[in-house]
Each structure stands twice: as structure tokens, then as C-alpha cells.
Amino acid sequence: MKNPVAVDAQSFFLYFNYGKITGKLLKKNDLY
């Protein structure tokens, strides 16, 4: 079985990176 802590950390980093990408998109939209 996978280590639940490792899976939780991986999902956290994926969510964090997704937030940074969407944050950049929102900032670009604000420029217009």
C-alpha cells in the first residue's frame, strides 16, 4: 500500500501548483 502521508503531500503540491497557475491566469486577465 502507498504511504498516505506521501499521497497527501503529492496531492497538496499538485493543488498548490494548480493554484499558482490559475493565479497567473487571473493576473493576466486583470491586465486587460
PDB file of N, CA, C and O in Angstrom:
ATOM      1  N   MET A   1       0.837  -1.206   0.000  1.00  0.00           N
ATOM      2  CA  MET A   1       0.000   0.000   0.000  1.00  0.00           C
ATOM      3  C   MET A   1       0.873   1.257   0.000  1.00  0.00           C
ATOM      4  O   MET A   1       1.997   1.249   0.500  1.00  0.00           O
ATOM      5  N   LYS A   2       0.339   2.319  -0.561  1.00  0.00           N
ATOM      6  CA  LYS A   2       1.087   3.580  -0.581  1.00  0.00           C
ATOM      7  C   LYS A   2       1.040   4.248   0.793  1.00  0.00           C
ATOM      8  O   LYS A   2       0.115   4.040   1.578  1.00  0.00           O
ATOM      9  N   ASN A   3       2.044   5.038   1.050  1.00  0.00           N
ATOM     10  CA  ASN A   3       2.086   5.783   2.304  1.00  0.00           C
ATOM     11  C   ASN A   3       1.081   6.934   2.212  1.00  0.00           C
ATOM     12  O   ASN A   3       1.242   7.809   1.361  1.00  0.00           O
ATOM     13  N   PRO A   4       0.051   6.959   3.063  1.00  0.00           N
ATOM     14  CA  PRO A   4      -0.979   8.011   2.970  1.00  0.00           C
ATOM     15  C   PRO A   4      -0.401   9.409   3.122  1.00  0.00           C
ATOM     16  O   PRO A   4      -0.918  10.364   2.541  1.00  0.00           O
ATOM     17  N   VAL A   5       0.668   9.533   3.901  1.00  0.00           N
ATOM     18  CA  VAL A   5       1.291  10.850   4.090  1.00  0.00           C
ATOM     19  C   VAL A   5       1.920  11.319   2.783  1.00  0.00           C
ATOM     20  O   VAL A   5       1.818  12.493   2.425  1.00  0.00           O
ATOM     21  N   ALA A   6       2.573  10.397   2.070  1.00  0.00           N
ATOM     22  CA  ALA A   6       3.216  10.749   0.800  1.00  0.00           C
ATOM     23  C   ALA A   6       2.152  11.126  -0.230  1.00  0.00           C
ATOM     24  O   ALA A   6       2.336  12.075  -0.992  1.00  0.00           O
ATOM     25  N   VAL A   7       1.057  10.396  -0.256  1.00  0.00           N
ATOM     26  CA  VAL A   7      -0.027  10.688  -1.199  1.00  0.00           C
ATOM     27  C   VAL A   7      -0.632  12.052  -0.884  1.00  0.00           C
ATOM     28  O   VAL A   7      -0.932  12.829  -1.790  1.00  0.00           O
ATOM     29  N   ASP A   8      -0.810  12.339   0.407  1.00  0.00           N
ATOM     30  CA  ASP A   8      -1.390  13.621   0.805  1.00  0.00           C
ATOM     31  C   ASP A   8      -0.466  14.766   0.411  1.00  0.00           C
ATOM     32  O   ASP A   8      -0.923  15.816  -0.040  1.00  0.00           O
ATOM     33  N   ALA A   9       0.835  14.558   0.584  1.00  0.00           N
ATOM     34  CA  ALA A   9       1.806  15.596   0.220  1.00  0.00           C
ATOM     35  C   ALA A   9       1.796  15.812  -1.286  1.00  0.00           C
ATOM     36  O   ALA A   9       1.870  16.947  -1.755  1.00  0.00           O
ATOM     37  N   GLN A  10       1.703  14.715  -2.049  1.00  0.00           N
ATOM     38  CA  GLN A  10       1.698  14.830  -3.509  1.00  0.00           C
ATOM     39  C   GLN A  10       0.460  15.595  -3.973  1.00  0.00           C
ATOM     40  O   GLN A  10       0.554  16.467  -4.838  1.00  0.00           O
ATOM     41  N   SER A  11      -0.692  15.272  -3.405  1.00  0.00           N
ATOM     42  CA  SER A  11      -1.928  15.963  -3.796  1.00  0.00           C
ATOM     43  C   SER A  11      -1.855  17.431  -3.395  1.00  0.00           C
ATOM     44  O   SER A  11      -2.395  18.297  -4.083  1.00  0.00           O
ATOM     45  N   PHE A  12      -1.178  17.710  -2.268  1.00  0.00           N
ATOM     46  CA  PHE A  12      -1.046  19.099  -1.821  1.00  0.00           C
ATOM     47  C   PHE A  12      -0.211  19.897  -2.810  1.00  0.00           C
ATOM     48  O   PHE A  12      -0.562  21.023  -3.162  1.00  0.00           O
ATOM     49  N   PHE A  13       0.909  19.302  -3.264  1.00  0.00           N
ATOM     50  CA  PHE A  13       1.765  20.012  -4.223  1.00  0.00           C
ATOM     51  C   PHE A  13       1.045  20.209  -5.554  1.00  0.00           C
ATOM     52  O   PHE A  13       1.194  21.252  -6.190  1.00  0.00           O
ATOM     53  N   LEU A  14       0.266  19.214  -5.978  1.00  0.00           N
ATOM     54  CA  LEU A  14      -0.487  19.360  -7.224  1.00  0.00           C
ATOM     55  C   LEU A  14      -1.501  20.495  -7.090  1.00  0.00           C
ATOM     56  O   LEU A  14      -1.663  21.302  -8.005  1.00  0.00           O
ATOM     57  N   TYR A  15      -2.180  20.549  -5.948  1.00  0.00           N
ATOM     58  CA  TYR A  15      -3.172  21.599  -5.716  1.00  0.00           C
ATOM     59  C   TYR A  15      -2.499  22.962  -5.627  1.00  0.00           C
ATOM     60  O   TYR A  15      -3.022  23.959  -6.123  1.00  0.00           O
ATOM     61  N   PHE A  16      -1.316  22.992  -4.980  1.00  0.00           N
ATOM     62  CA  PHE A  16      -0.586  24.256  -4.827  1.00  0.00           C
ATOM     63  C   PHE A  16      -0.125  24.771  -6.186  1.00  0.00           C
ATOM     64  O   PHE A  16      -0.258  25.960  -6.478  1.00  0.00           O
ATOM     65  N   ASN A  17       0.419  23.876  -7.024  1.00  0.00           N
ATOM     66  CA  ASN A  17       0.872  24.275  -8.362  1.00  0.00           C
ATOM     67  C   ASN A  17      -0.317  24.720  -9.212  1.00  0.00           C
ATOM     68  O   ASN A  17      -0.203  25.670  -9.986  1.00  0.00           O
ATOM     69  N   TYR A  18      -1.458  24.039  -9.073  1.00  0.00           N
ATOM     70  CA  TYR A  18      -2.658  24.414  -9.822  1.00  0.00           C
ATOM     71  C   TYR A  18      -3.110  25.814  -9.411  1.00  0.00           C
ATOM     72  O   TYR A  18      -3.552  26.602 -10.247  1.00  0.00           O
ATOM     73  N   GLY A  19      -2.996  26.113  -8.127  1.00  0.00           N
ATOM     74  CA  GLY A  19      -3.380  27.435  -7.635  1.00  0.00           C
ATOM     75  C   GLY A  19      -2.470  28.517  -8.198  1.00  0.00           C
ATOM     76  O   GLY A  19      -2.924  29.614  -8.524  1.00  0.00           O
ATOM     77  N   LYS A  20      -1.166  28.199  -8.310  1.00  0.00           N
ATOM     78  CA  LYS A  20      -0.236  29.191  -8.849  1.00  0.00           C
ATOM     79  C   LYS A  20      -0.538  29.450 -10.314  1.00  0.00           C
ATOM     80  O   LYS A  20      -0.474  30.592 -10.770  1.00  0.00           O
ATOM     81  N   ILE A  21      -0.870  28.388 -11.064  1.00  0.00           N
ATOM     82  CA  ILE A  21      -1.160  28.541 -12.496  1.00  0.00           C
ATOM     83  C   ILE A  21      -2.431  29.370 -12.683  1.00  0.00           C
ATOM     84  O   ILE A  21      -2.459  30.287 -13.503  1.00  0.00           O
ATOM     85  N   THR A  22      -3.478  29.049 -11.925  1.00  0.00           N
ATOM     86  CA  THR A  22      -4.730  29.798 -12.053  1.00  0.00           C
ATOM     87  C   THR A  22      -4.529  31.229 -11.576  1.00  0.00           C
ATOM     88  O   THR A  22      -5.153  32.151 -12.102  1.00  0.00           O
ATOM     89  N   GLY A  23      -3.665  31.421 -10.586  1.00  0.00           N
ATOM     90  CA  GLY A  23      -3.374  32.771 -10.096  1.00  0.00           C
ATOM     91  C   GLY A  23      -2.734  33.612 -11.182  1.00  0.00           C
ATOM     92  O   GLY A  23      -3.051  34.792 -11.329  1.00  0.00           O
ATOM     93  N   LYS A  24      -1.823  33.002 -11.954  1.00  0.00           N
ATOM     94  CA  LYS A  24      -1.178  33.720 -13.055  1.00  0.00           C
ATOM     95  C   LYS A  24      -2.205  34.074 -14.126  1.00  0.00           C
ATOM     96  O   LYS A  24      -2.167  35.167 -14.691  1.00  0.00           O
ATOM     97  N   LEU A  25      -3.126  33.143 -14.405  1.00  0.00           N
ATOM     98  CA  LEU A  25      -4.146  33.405 -15.417  1.00  0.00           C
ATOM     99  C   LEU A  25      -5.043  34.556 -14.975  1.00  0.00           C
ATOM    100  O   LEU A  25      -5.410  35.409 -15.782  1.00  0.00           O
ATOM    101  N   LEU A  26      -5.397  34.577 -13.676  1.00  0.00           N
ATOM    102  CA  LEU A  26      -6.254  35.654 -13.180  1.00  0.00           C
ATOM    103  C   LEU A  26      -5.531  36.987 -13.265  1.00  0.00           C
ATOM    104  O   LEU A  26      -6.140  38.006 -13.591  1.00  0.00           O
ATOM    105  N   LYS A  27      -4.234  36.987 -12.975  1.00  0.00           N
ATOM    106  CA  LYS A  27      -3.466  38.231 -13.048  1.00  0.00           C
ATOM    107  C   LYS A  27      -3.395  38.725 -14.490  1.00  0.00           C
ATOM    108  O   LYS A  27      -3.478  39.927 -14.741  1.00  0.00           O
ATOM    109  N   LYS A  28      -3.242  37.801 -15.437  1.00  0.00           N
ATOM    110  CA  LYS A  28      -3.196  38.188 -16.854  1.00  0.00           C
ATOM    111  C   LYS A  28      -4.537  38.779 -17.276  1.00  0.00           C
ATOM    112  O   LYS A  28      -4.584  39.754 -18.027  1.00  0.00           O
ATOM    113  N   ASN A  29      -5.629  38.183 -16.791  1.00  0.00           N
ATOM    114  CA  ASN A  29      -6.957  38.689 -17.150  1.00  0.00           C
ATOM    115  C   ASN A  29      -7.173  40.075 -16.570  1.00  0.00           C
ATOM    116  O   ASN A  29      -7.865  40.893 -17.176  1.00  0.00           O
ATOM    117  N   ASP A  30      -6.595  40.355 -15.405  1.00  0.00           N
ATOM    118  CA  ASP A  30      -6.769  41.669 -14.784  1.00  0.00           C
ATOM    119  C   ASP A  30      -6.062  42.763 -15.582  1.00  0.00           C
ATOM    120  O   ASP A  30      -6.431  43.934 -15.493  1.00  0.00           O
ATOM    121  N   LEU A  31      -5.052  42.384 -16.359  1.00  0.00           N
ATOM    122  CA  LEU A  31      -4.318  43.391 -17.127  1.00  0.00           C
ATOM    123  C   LEU A  31      -5.170  43.952 -18.263  1.00  0.00           C
ATOM    124  O   LEU A  31      -4.965  45.084 -18.703  1.00  0.00           O
ATOM    125  N   TYR A  32      -6.122  43.154 -18.729  1.00  0.00           N
ATOM    126  CA  TYR A  32      -6.923  43.624 -19.854  1.00  0.00           C
ATOM    127  C   TYR A  32      -7.998  44.598 -19.396  1.00  0.00           C
ATOM    128  O   TYR A  32      -8.769  45.097 -20.217  1.00  0.00           O
TER     129      TYR A  32
END
